[in-house]
Amino acid sequence: MQIQSKKKCIWYCSAAVSFLLFLLLNLWCDHLVNMQDAQQMAGRWSEKKDVAQISCFFSSKAEVTEDTIQSFEYSLKNVLQEASITETSENPSARLWVDAYSADGKITLVNGRNTLDANAIGIGGDFFLFHPLKLITGSYFSGNDLMQDYCIIDQDAAWQLFGSNDVVGMTVYIGNVPHIVTGVVRRPQGRMEKAAGLTSTVVYVSYETLEAYGTNNGINHYEIVMPNPVDEFAYGKVKEGIGIDEKNVEIVENSRRYSLPNRIKTILAFGTRSMNGKAIIYPYWENLARGYEDIIALLTVFMLFLLLYPVVTVIWCFVHWWRHKGWTLKDVWHTGKDKAERAVERRREKKHSHKERDVLEELERELEEDPYADSEFSWLTDEPAVGAETKEEQQS
């Protein structure tokens, strides 16, 4: 008996440890998800979870231009109006959706004798709302600004051009046109970031600047956060309205990519997931997100195995308890029925006792008011009321 008891104790303790490891892995997965700032725009835009973040990645053959984006925005506005989705905020500057587009390329920056050839991202719309890069100094600019002669550089570019990080407000020349440095950002340098493509200096300029003075293959990224009243509403409207052949576009719903159903899909697509028949080059933030998708999917496999052990243990304990219990469902039924009947009887007795008490109280009140008056409650006593004559006495 002692040996069996010891084995059960070891079993229960190991099941508890397994469940604890499951919880720790779940917290780790949540931490990895929250690290992906570029995938959290929907949560930053609305806490009600009534919006979705959608990303589109185009091949060079798609030939997406700013006119393409404007045409899509116009059609989206009509679609939302037809669906009776309107802005309810009292803020006059509130928007139903926010979007951004960008293009990868290369550009040359000049500051006096210093020249820097760097990777560049030409942005349009509210790019930095989707990608809140860590600023060392300065601030962001918007692709919607009237003037487009701004740029943001990383710390490596700042040191190569100026020998300092404190360069906000200084000027660099791009194609002999002066551009003001509005901010300096910290470039992530972890193993995953380097594998995703962040291996050298990156400069952020307006798409107008990149198109005019740099080299690029056109707009190849588009992102939007928009109302999502039902599942896949936003995804479907973007896919329908963007008007690009499926071979030249990849559409991702960022706000659901780390959900459990998507993790299961990633696990089931193991082996074929890395196969890509589309001529699409993902930007570093999408490469990073896909890499973490694989890591989180692998952790999910371990989590499911760790959860299976305590679940089986609980089921076994329940079955063992059920087999050795000292009662049956029939006993429970009869016991419950008896208790219900007793409760009804007690309620009935209590109700009658209250009624009798009310009658006696009424009699006492009447007697106090007129002790010699005939009462409707005189039947409760054998003696006639004082001063009352019977019918026989009256007749005689």
C-alpha positions as CSV (number, residue, x, y, z in Angstrom):
1,M,0.0,0.0,0.0
2,Q,2.8,2.4,0.9
3,I,4.5,1.7,-2.5
4,Q,1.2,2.4,-4.4
5,S,0.6,5.6,-2.4
6,K,4.2,6.8,-3.1
7,K,3.7,6.1,-6.9
8,K,0.4,8.1,-6.9
9,C,2.2,11.0,-5.1
10,I,4.9,11.0,-7.7
11,W,2.3,10.8,-10.5
12,Y,0.3,13.7,-9.1
13,C,3.4,15.9,-8.5
14,S,4.7,15.3,-12.0
15,A,1.3,16.2,-13.4
16,A,1.4,19.4,-11.4
17,V,4.9,20.2,-12.6
18,S,3.8,19.5,-16.2
19,F,0.9,21.9,-15.8
20,L,3.2,24.6,-14.3
21,L,5.5,24.2,-17.3
22,F,2.5,24.6,-19.6
23,L,1.6,27.9,-17.9
24,L,5.2,29.2,-18.1
25,L,5.5,28.4,-21.9
26,N,2.1,30.1,-22.4
27,L,3.4,33.2,-20.7
28,W,6.6,33.0,-22.8
29,C,4.5,32.8,-26.0
30,D,2.5,35.8,-24.9
31,H,5.8,37.7,-24.3
32,L,7.1,36.9,-27.8
33,V,3.8,38.0,-29.3
34,N,3.8,41.3,-27.4
35,M,7.4,42.0,-28.6
36,Q,6.1,42.3,-32.2
37,D,5.2,46.0,-32.2
38,A,4.5,45.9,-35.9
39,Q,1.8,43.2,-35.4
40,Q,0.0,45.0,-32.6
41,M,-1.5,48.0,-34.4
42,A,-5.1,46.8,-34.0
43,G,-4.8,46.7,-30.3
44,R,-3.2,50.2,-30.2
45,W,-5.9,51.6,-32.4
46,S,-8.9,50.2,-30.5
47,E,-9.2,48.4,-27.2
48,K,-12.7,47.0,-28.2
49,K,-11.2,44.4,-30.6
50,D,-13.6,45.6,-33.3
51,V,-10.8,46.3,-35.9
52,A,-8.4,44.2,-37.8
53,Q,-4.9,44.9,-39.1
54,I,-4.3,43.7,-42.6
55,S,-1.0,43.7,-44.5
56,C,-0.4,43.3,-48.3
57,F,2.9,42.4,-49.8
58,F,3.4,42.9,-53.6
59,S,5.8,41.5,-56.1
60,S,7.5,43.9,-58.5
61,K,5.2,42.7,-61.2
62,A,2.2,44.1,-59.4
63,E,3.3,47.6,-60.3
64,V,1.5,49.2,-57.4
65,T,1.6,53.0,-57.4
66,E,0.3,55.8,-55.2
67,D,-2.7,56.0,-57.6
68,T,-3.4,52.4,-56.8
69,I,-3.5,53.1,-53.1
70,Q,-5.7,56.1,-53.5
71,S,-8.2,54.2,-55.7
72,F,-8.4,51.5,-53.1
73,E,-9.0,54.0,-50.3
74,Y,-11.8,55.6,-52.3
75,S,-13.5,52.2,-52.9
76,L,-13.0,51.3,-49.2
77,K,-14.8,54.5,-48.2
78,N,-17.8,53.5,-50.4
79,V,-17.8,49.9,-49.1
80,L,-18.0,51.1,-45.4
81,Q,-20.8,53.6,-46.2
82,E,-22.8,50.8,-47.9
83,A,-22.3,48.6,-44.8
84,S,-23.5,51.5,-42.6
85,I,-20.2,51.6,-40.8
86,T,-19.6,55.2,-39.8
87,E,-17.5,57.1,-37.3
88,T,-19.3,57.5,-34.0
89,S,-16.7,59.5,-32.1
90,E,-17.4,63.1,-31.2
91,N,-13.8,64.0,-32.1
92,P,-13.9,65.7,-35.5
93,S,-10.5,64.4,-36.5
94,A,-11.4,60.8,-35.7
95,R,-10.9,58.3,-38.6
96,L,-12.5,55.0,-39.4
97,W,-9.3,53.5,-40.6
98,V,-5.6,54.3,-40.9
99,D,-3.2,53.0,-43.5
100,A,0.4,53.2,-44.7
101,Y,2.5,52.0,-47.7
102,S,6.2,51.7,-48.2
103,A,8.9,50.6,-50.7
104,D,12.4,49.1,-50.2
105,G,15.3,50.6,-52.0
106,K,18.7,52.3,-51.8
107,I,19.6,55.9,-51.4
108,T,22.7,58.1,-51.0
109,L,23.0,60.7,-48.2
110,V,25.7,63.4,-48.2
111,N,26.9,65.6,-45.4
112,G,29.9,67.7,-46.3
113,R,32.7,65.3,-47.0
114,N,30.8,62.3,-45.6
115,T,28.8,60.1,-48.0
116,L,26.6,57.2,-47.1
117,D,25.0,54.6,-49.4
118,A,22.3,53.0,-47.3
119,N,19.3,50.8,-47.5
120,A,16.2,52.9,-47.6
121,I,12.5,52.5,-46.9
122,G,10.3,55.1,-48.7
123,I,7.1,55.6,-46.6
124,G,3.7,57.0,-47.3
125,G,0.7,57.4,-44.9
126,D,1.1,56.8,-41.2
127,F,4.0,54.3,-41.4
128,F,5.3,55.0,-38.0
129,L,2.0,54.3,-36.3
130,F,2.4,50.7,-37.6
131,H,6.1,50.6,-36.9
132,P,6.9,52.5,-33.6
133,L,10.7,52.3,-33.9
134,K,12.6,53.1,-30.7
135,L,13.7,56.7,-31.0
136,I,17.0,57.7,-29.5
137,T,16.4,61.4,-30.2
138,G,13.8,63.4,-32.2
139,S,10.4,62.4,-33.5
140,Y,8.7,60.7,-36.4
141,F,7.3,62.4,-39.5
142,S,4.2,61.4,-41.6
143,G,4.0,60.5,-45.2
144,N,0.9,62.7,-45.3
145,D,2.9,65.8,-44.5
146,L,2.7,68.6,-47.1
147,M,6.5,68.8,-47.1
148,Q,8.4,65.6,-47.8
149,D,12.0,66.8,-47.2
150,Y,12.4,64.8,-43.9
151,C,14.3,61.7,-43.0
152,I,14.9,59.4,-40.1
153,I,18.3,57.7,-39.7
154,D,19.5,54.9,-37.4
155,Q,22.4,55.4,-35.0
156,D,25.0,53.9,-37.4
157,A,24.1,56.4,-40.1
158,A,24.2,59.3,-37.5
159,W,27.7,58.4,-36.5
160,Q,28.9,57.9,-40.1
161,L,27.5,61.2,-41.2
162,F,27.8,63.4,-38.2
163,G,29.9,61.6,-35.6
164,S,27.1,61.9,-33.0
165,N,23.5,60.8,-32.2
166,D,22.5,64.3,-31.4
167,V,21.7,65.4,-34.9
168,V,18.0,66.3,-34.9
169,G,17.4,69.3,-37.1
170,M,20.6,68.9,-39.0
171,T,20.6,68.6,-42.8
172,V,21.7,65.9,-45.2
173,Y,21.6,66.1,-49.0
174,I,19.7,63.5,-51.0
175,G,20.1,64.1,-54.7
176,N,21.4,67.6,-54.0
177,V,18.2,68.4,-52.2
178,P,18.4,69.2,-48.4
179,H,16.5,67.0,-46.1
180,I,16.0,67.6,-42.4
181,V,16.8,64.8,-39.9
182,T,13.8,64.6,-37.6
183,G,14.9,61.6,-35.6
184,V,17.5,58.9,-34.8
185,V,16.3,55.4,-34.2
186,R,17.9,52.4,-32.6
187,R,18.3,49.5,-35.0
188,P,17.6,46.1,-33.4
189,Q,20.6,43.9,-33.6
190,G,19.5,40.6,-32.2
191,R,20.0,37.2,-34.0
192,M,16.4,37.1,-35.2
193,E,16.6,40.7,-36.5
194,K,19.8,40.1,-38.4
195,A,18.3,37.0,-40.0
196,A,15.2,39.0,-40.9
197,G,17.4,41.5,-42.9
198,L,18.5,44.2,-40.5
199,T,22.2,43.7,-41.2
200,S,23.1,47.2,-42.2
201,T,22.2,50.9,-42.0
202,V,18.5,51.7,-42.7
203,V,17.3,55.2,-43.6
204,Y,13.6,56.2,-43.7
205,V,12.5,58.8,-46.2
206,S,9.3,59.7,-47.9
207,Y,8.3,57.6,-50.9
208,E,8.4,60.7,-53.0
209,T,12.1,61.2,-52.1
210,L,13.0,57.5,-52.7
211,E,11.2,57.5,-56.0
212,A,12.9,60.7,-57.2
213,Y,16.4,60.3,-55.9
214,G,16.9,56.6,-55.1
215,T,16.3,53.2,-56.6
216,N,13.3,51.0,-55.8
217,N,10.9,48.5,-57.4
218,G,7.7,50.4,-56.6
219,I,5.4,50.1,-53.6
220,N,5.7,46.6,-52.2
221,H,4.0,46.9,-48.8
222,Y,0.6,48.2,-47.8
223,E,-0.9,48.1,-44.3
224,I,-4.3,49.1,-42.9
225,V,-6.3,49.0,-39.7
226,M,-10.0,49.1,-40.4
227,P,-13.4,48.2,-38.8
228,N,-14.0,44.4,-38.5
229,P,-17.6,43.9,-37.3
230,V,-17.5,40.2,-38.1
231,D,-14.6,37.7,-38.6
232,E,-12.7,38.2,-41.8
233,F,-14.8,41.2,-42.9
234,A,-11.7,43.4,-43.2
235,Y,-9.6,40.7,-44.8
236,G,-12.3,40.0,-47.4
237,K,-12.8,43.7,-48.3
238,V,-9.1,44.3,-48.6
239,K,-8.6,41.1,-50.8
240,E,-11.5,42.1,-53.0
241,G,-10.7,45.8,-53.3
242,I,-6.9,45.7,-53.7
243,G,-7.4,44.4,-57.3
244,I,-4.1,42.5,-57.6
245,D,-3.7,39.0,-59.0
246,E,-3.2,36.4,-56.2
247,K,0.1,35.4,-57.8
248,N,1.5,38.9,-57.1
249,V,0.2,39.6,-53.6
250,E,0.3,38.0,-50.2
251,I,-2.4,39.2,-47.8
252,V,-2.0,38.6,-44.0
253,E,-4.4,39.4,-41.1
254,N,-1.8,40.4,-38.5
255,S,-4.3,40.8,-35.7
256,R,-5.0,37.0,-35.8
257,R,-1.7,35.5,-36.9
258,Y,-0.6,34.4,-33.4
259,S,-4.1,33.0,-32.4
260,L,-4.3,29.3,-31.5
261,P,-6.1,28.3,-34.7
262,N,-3.4,30.0,-36.8
263,R,-0.7,28.3,-34.7
264,I,-2.3,24.9,-35.5
265,K,-2.4,25.9,-39.2
266,T,1.3,26.7,-39.0
267,I,2.1,23.4,-37.4
268,L,0.1,21.5,-40.0
269,A,1.9,23.4,-42.8
270,F,5.3,22.4,-41.4
271,G,7.6,21.6,-44.4
272,T,5.5,23.3,-47.0
273,R,5.3,26.6,-45.3
274,S,8.8,27.7,-46.5
275,M,7.8,26.9,-50.1
276,N,6.9,30.1,-51.9
277,G,5.8,30.3,-55.5
278,K,5.3,34.0,-55.5
279,A,8.0,36.5,-56.5
280,I,7.6,38.4,-53.2
281,I,10.4,39.7,-51.1
282,Y,9.2,40.3,-47.6
283,P,10.4,43.3,-45.6
284,Y,12.3,42.8,-42.4
285,W,9.3,43.1,-40.1
286,E,7.4,40.5,-41.9
287,N,10.4,38.1,-42.0
288,L,10.7,38.7,-38.2
289,A,7.0,38.0,-37.7
290,R,7.1,34.8,-39.7
291,G,10.2,33.6,-37.8
292,Y,8.4,34.1,-34.5
293,E,5.4,32.3,-35.9
294,D,7.5,29.2,-36.4
295,I,9.0,29.5,-32.9
296,I,5.6,30.0,-31.2
297,A,4.1,27.1,-33.2
298,L,6.9,24.9,-32.0
299,L,6.4,26.0,-28.4
300,T,2.6,25.3,-28.9
301,V,3.4,21.7,-29.7
302,F,5.4,21.4,-26.4
303,M,2.5,23.1,-24.6
304,L,-0.1,20.7,-25.9
305,F,2.0,17.7,-24.8
306,L,2.6,19.2,-21.4
307,L,-1.1,19.9,-21.0
308,L,-2.0,16.4,-22.1
309,Y,-0.4,14.8,-19.1
310,P,-2.3,16.6,-16.3
311,V,-5.5,16.4,-18.3
312,V,-5.1,12.5,-18.5
313,T,-4.3,12.5,-14.8
314,V,-7.5,14.4,-14.0
315,I,-9.6,12.2,-16.2
316,W,-8.1,9.1,-14.5
317,C,-8.8,10.5,-11.0
318,F,-12.4,11.2,-12.0
319,V,-12.9,7.7,-13.4
320,H,-11.3,6.1,-10.4
321,W,-13.4,8.2,-8.0
322,W,-16.6,7.4,-10.0
323,R,-16.0,3.6,-9.9
324,H,-15.4,3.6,-6.1
325,K,-18.0,6.1,-5.0
326,G,-20.6,4.8,-2.5
327,W,-23.7,6.0,-4.3
328,T,-25.5,5.9,-7.6
329,L,-27.4,8.4,-9.6
330,K,-30.6,6.7,-8.5
331,D,-29.7,7.4,-4.9
332,V,-29.0,11.0,-5.7
333,W,-32.4,11.3,-7.5
334,H,-34.3,9.8,-4.5
335,T,-32.4,11.9,-2.0
336,G,-33.0,15.1,-4.0
337,K,-36.7,14.2,-4.4
338,D,-37.1,13.6,-0.6
339,K,-35.4,16.9,0.2
340,A,-37.6,18.8,-2.3
341,E,-40.8,17.2,-0.8
342,R,-39.7,18.1,2.7
343,A,-38.9,21.6,1.7
344,V,-42.4,22.0,0.1
345,E,-44.0,20.6,3.3
346,R,-42.1,23.0,5.5
347,R,-43.1,25.9,3.4
348,R,-46.7,24.8,3.5
349,E,-46.7,24.4,7.3
350,K,-45.0,27.8,7.7
351,K,-47.6,29.4,5.4
352,H,-50.5,27.9,7.5
353,S,-48.9,29.0,10.8
354,H,-48.5,32.5,9.5
355,K,-52.2,32.5,8.5
356,E,-53.4,31.4,11.9
357,R,-51.1,34.0,13.6
358,D,-52.6,36.7,11.4
359,V,-56.2,35.6,12.3
360,L,-55.4,35.7,16.1
361,E,-53.7,39.1,15.8
362,E,-56.8,40.5,14.0
363,L,-59.1,39.0,16.7
364,E,-56.9,40.6,19.5
365,R,-57.1,44.0,17.7
366,E,-60.9,43.8,17.5
367,L,-61.3,42.8,21.1
368,E,-59.0,45.6,22.2
369,E,-61.2,48.1,20.2
370,D,-64.6,46.8,21.5
371,P,-64.4,43.8,23.9
372,Y,-68.3,43.6,24.0
373,A,-68.9,43.6,20.2
374,D,-69.9,40.5,18.3
375,S,-66.9,39.3,16.3
376,E,-66.6,37.4,13.1
377,F,-64.1,35.4,15.0
378,S,-66.4,34.4,17.8
379,W,-66.5,30.9,16.5
380,L,-63.0,30.5,18.0
381,T,-64.5,30.4,21.5
382,D,-67.3,28.3,23.1
383,E,-68.7,31.3,25.1
384,P,-71.0,33.8,23.4
385,A,-69.9,37.4,23.4
386,V,-70.9,39.4,26.5
387,G,-74.2,41.2,25.9
388,A,-75.1,39.1,22.9
389,E,-78.6,37.4,23.0
390,T,-79.5,34.2,21.3
391,K,-82.4,34.1,18.8
392,E,-84.5,31.9,21.2
393,E,-84.2,34.4,24.0
394,Q,-85.2,37.3,21.7
395,Q,-88.3,35.3,20.6
396,S,-89.4,34.5,24.1
